[in-house]
């Protein structure tokens, strides 16, 4: 495991973008595992800058996202499909038909999970998986639990997760209480994992996840078992 501490979010974003860019430069048809939330926005802006300058080509790249809210389709501005379109996909030369996000509007989310896992397997797996980390240690929407769930699956969101995400909605009552998320099997099968965490509020959970016991009560702790993990933490 490689652990990098930087002072600012801008430094974190540049480092994260450079690590992802190196994967794309090395493998033109790379499969990128992508994440949403505030943490990766800066890295996505930097990747778009590289693309605009002609330094990075996404035309042969495929992406798979970690998760999606139940009941929100891509036209909803709070959906993760919408987030990805606005913050990355429309700003780079990626084929939108090769960008995948779990379907939160599927009639059967368990079946959708099976199909999503099959998709990732058929793509040959994920070359690099980008992750954030929740204050409770969740990655994707894998919440603290008694077991690590392997498959992509529907999940009831923890109240702390709902509260943390309420800032993106008009009120906490508008935040979906369920989602579909890539499971630990998909995340752990990625060839490389890049986890980013910014700000003092994340310091304790990062310490617990990577220096504490491996337990499903702290989902990110499973990454201690992955052979190629980079963690970037910014103090501010």
N, C-alpha and C positions, 0 to 999 in steps of 0.2 A: 504494500500500500504506500502511495505517495501522498503526503499531506503538505499542502502549501498554505501559508498564512500571508495575507496581504493587508494593506491598510484600508483601501477604499473599494467600493463597489465597481468603479471604473476599471481598476486593476483586475479585479475578479473577472469582469466581463471580457476584457481583452484576452486574458489567459485562457478562459473557457473557449472563446471563439477560435483562438489559435490551435487549441488541441483538437477541436472538431474539424477545423480547416485542414489540419495535417492528415486526418483520416481520409477526407475527401480527395486531397491531392494524391495520396498514396493509392487509393482505390476509387476510380472514377464512378463505379456503380455501387458505391457504399450504401448500406442500409443504416440510416440514422434513427435511433430511438430518441424521441423528443419529449419535452415536458412543458407544462404551462405554469402560470403563476407569475409573480413579479420578479423572481430571481433570474430567470433566463432572458428577460427582455433586452438587457444591455448586450448580451452575447449575440442575440439575434440581430440587433441593429448593426453590430460589428461585422457579422457574416454578410449582411446585405451590403455593407460598404465594400467589403472585399469583392463581392460579386459585381457591383457596379463599376469597380475599377478594372475588372477583367482579370483579377487575381485568383478567382475561385469560380469553378463551373459546377452548377448543380443539375445540369441537363440530364445526366444519367443516374442521379441519386434517387433513392426511394426513402420515404420516412414512415415511421410508425409511432403513433403517440401512445402515451401511457394510459390515458383514461378519458372519460366523458361523463357528464352529469346525466342521470336518467331523465328522459322526457324533454331534453333540449336538442333541437336539430341545428344544423349549421347556419340557419338564418337568424337564430337567436343570438344577440350580441353578448350573452353571458356563456354561450357554449364554448367548449374548448376547440371545436372545429373553427368557429368564428375567430377566436383568439389567434390560432395559428395562421389563418388566412391573413389577418390584419398585421400581425407582428413579424411574420417571416415569409410565408409562401408568396404573397403578392409582390414582395420586394426582391425576390430572387428568380432565377430562370429555371425553377423546378417544374416538372410536369405535375400539375395538380392531381391528375389521375393516378399518380404514384405516391400520393400522400394519404396515409391511412390513419383514421381516428376511430376508436370503437363507436358503434352505433348505439347511442343512449336511448334511441326511440325504437329499438328492435322489440318485437312483440315477446320474444323470449330471450332474456339477457344471458341465461345460462348457455343457450345454443349459440348466441352471438359470441360469447367468450370462447367456446370451442372453435368456432370458425376463425376467430382472431388469432388464436394460438396456431391453427393450421396455416394461416397466412404467413405468420412469422417464420414458421418452419419451412414453408415452400420458398420463402425469400432467401433461405440459407442462414437465417439468424441475423441478429443485430450486431453491427460492427462496433458501434459505440452507443451506449445508453446514457443520456443526460438525465440527471435527477436533481430535484430539490429535496428538502427535508422539512417536515412539519415540526411544530413545537412539541408534539407528542412522539416524534420519531417516525411518523409515517412516510413512506415513499410511494409515489403514485397515490392511490387511495387505499393502500394496504394499511389499515388502522391497527393499533395495538390489539392483540388477540391472544388466545391460548395456544394457537398453532400458526405456522407459516402456511399460507395457501399458495399452492403451486400454480394453478390455472388462472387465466383471465376470468374474472367472476364479478357478479353484482355484490355491492356492499352497502351496509347502512353506515352513514357518515357519523363519526363521533361528534358530540356537541361542540368540542373545542375546535374541530375542523370547520364546522358550520359557522361558528362565531368568527374564526379567522378569515373565512371567505366572505363574510357579510359585507366587508368594505367594498366589494365589487358590485353589490346589489343595492337597490333602493332601501330595502329593509331586510332584517334577518329572516323575516317570514317568507321572503322570496327565494331564499337559498334552498336548492334541492336537498333533500335529506338522503338520497340514494344516488349511487353512481355505478359505473362499470370500470374496472381497473385491471390492467395487466397484473398477473400474479408474480410471485417470487421466482417461479420457474423461468418465465420470459426474461425478467430482469437479470437473473443470475446466469443465464445462458449467453448474455451479450459478451462479445469478445473483450470489450473494454467498458468500464463504468466511470463516468465523470459526475461527481456530486458537488453541487455548489451551495453555499450557505452564506448569507450576508447579514451582518449586524450583530450587536452584542446579545440580542435576544436569542440567537441561535447557538450561542457558545456552549451553554450547558448541555443541550441535547446532542450536539456534535461530539462533545466529550463523552457523554454516556453511550452514544452509538458506536464509537470507534475505540474506546478504551474501557468500556464496561463489558459485562457478560453478554453473550449472544442469546437473545431471547425474543420471542414474538411479541413480548410486551413493549419492546423497542424495535419495531420492524427493520429499521435501517441497520441494526447491528448484524444482520445476516451478511452484509457486505464485507465483514471481516473475513469471510470464507472465500471471497472472490479473488482470483489470481492477479487481476489487473485493475486496481481501483485508484483513481486520483480524486482527492478531496481538496477543494479550494474554499477557504474560509476568509471572508473579509471582516475586519474588526469594526468597520463603519459602513 
